[in-house]
Amino acid sequence: MNISVIGSGYVGLVSGACFAELGNHVICVDNDKQKISGLKKGVIPIYEPGLQELIVSNLKNNRLKFTSNIKEAVKNSEVIFIAVGTPTLENGEADLTGIEDVARSIAQHIDGYRLIVEKSTVPVETCSWIKKTIATYIKKKQKFDVVSNPEFLREGSAIHDFNHPDRIVLGLETLRAKQIMTNLYQPLNRPILVTNIKSAELIKHASNAFLATKISFINAISRICDQVGADVREVAAGMGMDNRIGRYFLHAGLGYGGSCFPKDLDAFITIGEKLGYDFQILKAVRNTNQEQKAFVLKKIKDVLWIIQGKTIAVLGLSFKPNTDDLRNAPSIDLINALIQEGAKVRVYDPKAMEKAKKILKNVTFCKDKYQAASGADCLIIATEWNEFKELDFIKMKKKLKRALVIDGRNIYDPKLLTKMGFTYIGVGRGNE
């Protein structure tokens, strides 16, 4: 098929490259000309495992093209995906300005049937507004359909998630749209759920809100574990063996971050308010996530006593491993809080250093994990990168001024580190 993807961020780039890999001809569009110039050379602005190789391969095979010209994309595509950003406004609503701008641009260049697929995470009824906008600004009377096809890509494993989704959700209104979309996704041979458009729009928000709830719930349990001497990892393992609950997203730590959960939670709470419903459970989820950062900071203060003048090493900056995304990363809030307390902070991350230099001030950026730990009074694990799971603790102990580890992601064995002479502080590991 001839496809265009408008918006070349995480979702747009991954979707465009993967659709091209399936044999489609894909045009990716973005209004950032510098980004497009780099993409044409195979240089991508984000770190996502396997994505650069996929883009380079499909560029060479002429199945993938990048442009800033939306007219070119609309004219040469039957299926048009909208994957632009929808950042959160101060009032908690999603900013849909980009969605409306794209819908108007599409309308101005339609010269035959087009299927417009809303891929961005948006509030319910956005597809209705897209449909109204296109109908208002279309120059000639042409047939078109609008479909809601929410994405469920996890940063760090986005290509795998695209190719092996648990489900493909299609919210649509016509048989023609259903045939095109099912044919497009048929090569993946995965379950397809066809719903009405508003149900599809709600599925994404409901899914992310539930997953965020699981994280905040286990973080709340971690607070109880510390008080009574239980181990939250064992509690989570026991809970996860219940098929009604499942083991995923039951990892206590610094809390959730990234672009999706915080933004989608705010948006869903605001959607509820507009409909006259006070989404108290999600407000509690959000508050628990904020409190968890303060809880970990208190642990650090309790063991160090005075933060001011202390040197603290932080390993991990991205909100999760296998990405360089710093949006709403718990590590950033924690580092800023430590600096405010007067600490000297040394940091290292395998992939997010360059982006971190743009937003973190008054910290020392180190070339590796051992340099970061050199002379530090405390070592904090803020992101569970695999390379941090395999630290040489004999070497690390020699580098640190004090053998103290704050395991913000519960990736180490407390008994092993204690046996080696470390003071180990986890989250919900019963060491308060």
C-alpha positions, 0 to 999 in steps of 0.5 A, a space after each residue: 500500500 501507499 502510506 504516509 505518516 505525518 509526525 516523525 517522533 517515536 510513534 511516527 518513525 517506528 510505525 513508518 519504518 515497520 510498515 515499510 519493512 512489511 513491504 509498503 511504500 511509506 512517506 514520513 512527514 515532519 515540519 522540522 526540516 533539520 530532522 528530515 534532513 538527518 533522517 534522509 541520511 539515516 540519522 535518527 533523533 532518538 535512541 530506539 534499539 534496531 530503529 536506525 538499521 530498519 530506517 537505513 535498510 528501507 531507505 536503500 530499498 526505496 520503500 521509505 521516504 522523508 519529507 517536509 511537504 505534506 502535500 506530496 504525502 497526501 497526494 501519493 498516499 491512500 492511507 494517511 496516519 496522523 502521529 503528531 504530538 499531543 502535549 499536556 496543557 496547564 489545565 491537564 487537557 491534551 493540546 490538539 493544535 497539531 492534530 487540527 493543523 494536520 487535518 486542515 492540511 490534509 483537507 486542502 490536498 485530498 484529490 480522491 478517496 483517503 483513509 485518515 488514521 488517528 494514531 496519536 494518543 488523544 481524548 475521546 471524540 477527537 476523531 469526530 473533530 478530525 472528520 468535521 475539520 476535513 469536511 469543513 476545509 476540503 476543496 472538492 467533494 471527495 470521499 474519506 474515512 477516519 479511523 482510530 488506531 491507537 498505538 501500544 508501543 513501549 519505548 525500548 521495545 517499540 519494534 518488537 511491540 509493533 510486530 507482535 502486538 497483543 491486539 490491534 485496535 481499529 475504531 471505524 465506521 465503514 466496511 471500506 475502512 475495515 477492509 483496508 485496515 485489516 489488509 494493512 495489518 494482515 501480515 502481522 497475523 495478530 488479534 484485531 479488535 474492531 470497535 466503534 471509534 469512541 471505544 477505540 479512543 478510550 481503550 488507549 487511555 484506559 489501558 495506560 491508566 490501569 498500568 499506571 495504577 498497578 505501578 502506583 499500587 505496588 509502590 504504595 505496598 513498598 511503603 508498607 513492606 519497609 515498615 513491617 520488614 517484608 520484601 516487596 519483590 516477594 509480595 509482587 511475585 506472589 501477586 503476579 502468580 494470580 492470573 487475574 492480576 499478572 506479574 507485569 508492572 508490579 515493580 516498585 521503585 522511583 515511580 513511572 515517567 515517560 511521555 505516556 503515563 503522566 500525560 494520559 493520566 492527566 488527560 483522562 482525569 480532565 476528560 472525566 471532569 468535563 463529563 462531570 465525573 471526579 476520577 478520584 482513583 486516578 488522582 490517587 495514582 498520580 499523587 502516589 507517583 509524586 509521593 514516591 519520589 519524595 519517599 526515596 529522597 527521604 531514604 537518602 536523607 535518613 542514611 546520609 543525615 546531611 545532604 549538603 556538601 555530599 557527593 552523590 553518584 546517580 546511574 541512569 537518567 532515562 525514564 526506563 532502560 533502552 531509550 534516551 527519553 528523559 520526559 518526566 523521568 523520575 531521575 531528573 526530579 530526584 537529581 534536582 531535589 538533591 541539588 536543591 539540598 546542596 549535594 554535588 551530583 555526578 551522573 552517567 547514563 548509557 544513552 541519555 547524556 547528550 539530552 540530559 546536558 540540555 536540561 540538567 544544570 550544576 551536575 558533573 557528567 561522567 564517561 562511565 559508571 565507575 567515574 561517576 562513583 569516584 569519591 561519592 558518598 552514595 551510589 543511586 540506581 535510578 534506571 535499571 539498565 542491564 549494564 548496571 545489573 552487572 557492576 563490578 562491586 569490588 571495583 565500585 567499593 574502591 571507587 566510592 568514598 562510602 560503600 552505600 547503595 540506594 537501589 531505586 529499582 531493586 535490581 540487586 541482592 541485598 544479602 550479597 551486597 551486605 556480605 560484601 560490606 555495602 550498606 544497601 537501601 532498596 525500595 520496599 525491601 524491609 530495610 528501614 
